[in-house]
Amino acid sequence: MKKQIEKKELLKLYLWTLSYFKPFILHTLVYVLCGGVMIWGELMIPRRMGYLIDYVLPLKSINSLINQMLFLCGIAVLILVAKSIFNFLELIISNKIIKNQQTDLMLKLQQLGFSYYEKVPTGQILSLFENSVKEIQKTYTFLFPHFIYSLAQFIVPSIILILSEPIFFVAAMIGNIIYVFLNQSANKKIHYYLGVETKAAQVSQQSLYDAIASTTELKAMGSKDWFINKTTEDFNQFRIPRMWSIFWRHFRYTTVGLTLTISIVLFYFYGLDLLRNGELLLGEFIGYSFLMGLVSRGFSVFFYIIPAQYHALNYAKDLHEFMHLEPDVVELESSWDSQIDNFNVEFKNVSFSYNEEQPIIDNVSFIIPAGKKTAIVGESGSGKSTLLKLIGRFYDVNEGEISIGGYDIKQLKLNDLRKNFGYVFQDTYLFNMSIKENIKFGKPDATDEEVIQAAKRASAHEFILETDEGYDTLVGERGVRLSGGQKQRISIARMLLKEPQIILLDEATSALDTVTESSVKKSLHELSEGRTVVTVAHRLSTIMEYDSIIVLEAGKIVEQGTYQQLMDMKAQFYKLVMRGVENEV
């Protein structure tokens, strides 16, 4: 269960939330000025109404009456103009802040390393965009503006009442004090259920994502009923605290009417007595009634906003923690703007582990010469794919150094480093866009002719033309409308279009049939001329002509050489080959 925010955290968290107003200081000042004009107008109307009733109407002067009515209309128009500007600026500021906030979230998502996505469920990440931003949005669209407005709306008429008729202020505050007393218990309940609701919202978001993403598996396994029950339970964990938090908020709202009635009864009881004794004029009495209404309304809105803001801060806490996560891979301030012109890769005594306990790569040293093709093979879990991720600096090594062209990759800017790489992963991700756009992802400014040429080299052109709209066919979410082999060929086309200097292939042809693999292999061979290639091999027969083969076992290099040299040794690599050329290792 999520802990409530400690009081010492509240101010820090609130100031961070409000820091998004900084780029809009001028807009905010005009916004506050409009709010001041509105309050001034609300105070002037009851005063002028009182003056009209007590001093203008008894004179029966049409001119004086017209002048006062025009003055009141002028105030009403001024309030209307100020209110329109107030609402317009509120809309502009809140939308720009939300845009900046979502942009910051996207930038942060790109900064975080692989380990974050391996640990955090997708639903929890989506919850930041869906729930957290949505709830924090209330701070900018309602809570903070009306916090200031209602505070001023309470304080200014309170001062007028205290200086003129303190008893009326006391009458108003008696109702307000009863309101606070009745709501103490309600606020505690609201804070509790809002804390539970915030955490449950993330769980239900993950369940919704799983329900959509796993439809095929659930139907295939006949587990639909089990998953529906599980998802329903997750939604109940959100629905029940949500229901109770709404109940107590409504309870608090209904007490406003009760306490306001108490204040009105006390006001009329005392005010009518003053009228009867001639100590108060009728117009003054009506003016004070307006001020009483402003005091009570400002006070009730102010205390409504406090728990609502607390609720928003529960979501802001998640967003704040996310925005202040330290990426696993950080670009150093001293990073060089270097133009790499030599693409040999060297590992010097490299060790790496994901959890700092079990080493995945253990004191590995080797050189991949520029322009040469190197394959990495070994049993499942031996660290093959991890080596590729380390080359691209998706993780930082625990010990040792990786250099490219003589440069320690930690000293290079990430963009300078990765623009030279072309990846094809075993698990291909396609965007819910057209086939053409998915291929152009490798080179956004590519022409249609270049896209088609890359598709042909990846043996994808023919099947693309057979789709409904050819290159303009939408592939569906994650490429769901394509087969595994088709997705892999599009991924290879994407890489071919980029024409990188270092090609990293992680079982890139594992989903292809033998004929298609042969064609793609030919295209990769043509592209690899003069380029550095590192391949995690799926079919060992495909690496027979490679310049070097590295055999891993439990994160250590146990053999290295050409295909024939390793076969002649009749050791670990020989055993892998003898299991069958089609074995997945």
Steps between C-alpha positions, in 0.01 A plus 500: 500500500628844408613714791353845546726790413690626802437864591864597443470373142187698420657844459791366294262303279259791462777743406627252240149472356469879484846535343336428164352852521849653463500532119164679522570763767358788292186301415462410866535864615227610258297202616533605866420863407176388333413304813557815707270699270230235538523511880496880499188489283330248726566729797390817323163366386354445851637836618347685205176306537482608863571860405231481228237371740584733791588827327393500134154344503369727783591808287283369215748654256497332159839642406663375819333160453621478138853599605509232770356237266757589232775477763375156606479389137855626445621292794313196364659548154843542661450176696385326181808616306734409788330161536535431125872588505537303824346186343692545174836532677412207725442288189821614330722461807362160601524356148857623451604368839346160425676495162834582669437237765425228245805605297716471813353155559583389146855634528542321832372175350769528233772570758425196713688182424390147420497402867212738578277343237597153617393579857195726455174368348372680190170573674680693774674715238170559320346598833743793519363637174137407555439542873782710643506770233120510494473545877785752520330692220233601754765697687551725199139517379318535832675432829781756505308784327194456720716448807633856460164636384295344781759604759475862383121466476496397867760743640396829338127496594597359842713809564210726393260318732744508792556875462131584456278235662711236682187313612420416137850357458454295818167371362671395178789331682274303734361316198850463353642360825216246518582412136865435588404297808257281304758441229798402716401135496396519134835646396689219675286245316554683170879511548507129581286385208674733255835347593363148440328612180821647355688170535205292381470718189844383386408133556171532310682680217742207473209254499336693217823492299541126563140436400559664162853374433445136601169427325647239266684310776197503730271357234757241393550380859130508583573727797249772421287445812805492728630827360159668513473413869852629565438822306165553671671467838765754397232744388314447828816596686471835319121530485428450871740763641396730214135459601575578866718800421218642284246426774696692763566787261126525433434482873733792552327691221152446648614644833563832324126559464435408863767728645409783261142478622619534862699814410204650309263441793741673742555785253129564454432466873751774583463708183121532516533612862738778387254598227211514745699722736607729219868419545529363147356613169329255264760550227782441747325186619477368142866593436613314809299196391703496175823524699384217725444289191848579367662411834318167526553412134870589510551302820314188381677496161834553673447199725361294215819562303738388779409125491455515123852640468626230735344245267680655201828502694470124550526468122759778481719297736518214247576743220762683707675176591498391136638832376787478751602143420868471419558329163727196505695648211586868538666714237796665671530878492855449376383284205677571174348609170704249305480389140578129512693390192628161615237246594692225674345388829713402800401347835761542775444285810126565491274367775127564532205384707139612516460460874861539614497143625509250214746611226357475149827605335813402693836665422464485123762640260497485120530718189257517209703651214340774291344369182499140623214268588488343844245252633417435864366156588431303814234335710186691593580738786873511428493879447487528119228766473643685798825556311310674221317722747829595664647602163207738445535621860150403597668395823826617653763242587574438867869456433730545204460707186339479157650715226405572140765643270720549805238708687360381832127492426427663839686808375289533184166674465229236472365644176847500341546141612166351399460674165770262374309186609240299315308256719275212413362338813346156530176658628402750233291802596287666234305821554129519424577683177538413135766258379678788328512708819631202696786456253574876490543488876861405420543814287208747533605713201529204261326515163238246391752356255749441781231333710405265217866417432557415867187282502622314193839436661318364807283271281193690621391677180289216359291430810454878554347534153260215583356689799181706469663837440860405432750722677213708645349199680462549875676221687283521814620532858843337536463373140218263593381474137835357387671166563816473705713458188338798329561721803861389512553584133357850552736542796792392279386742227493776760859423594613467138353842422708661775825350358681500836874452552452236772230237448372318810279199429332319789370180339371728224383219269357263760141543371587452131465186292812355338437649152425851628790482743735420213378806308525729802841358584619602153373858554666519841822370347491778238427765763769370734781554252741736675280517809540349846248223565422333833247218488337290770463186292179302481592248233866409525521413131443870416830608658734261320663784306533739794845638579477406867269306732490559877364216712355602837430282799365648824618846398856397417672450166591133472594491130573743219597449136363434153230244435748240372750562781233448763367188330852357486536557875197275559415676825204716607413647158530159337247362750256782420525432127459127545169551675362597164537794268142602568543497878426827674787577734 
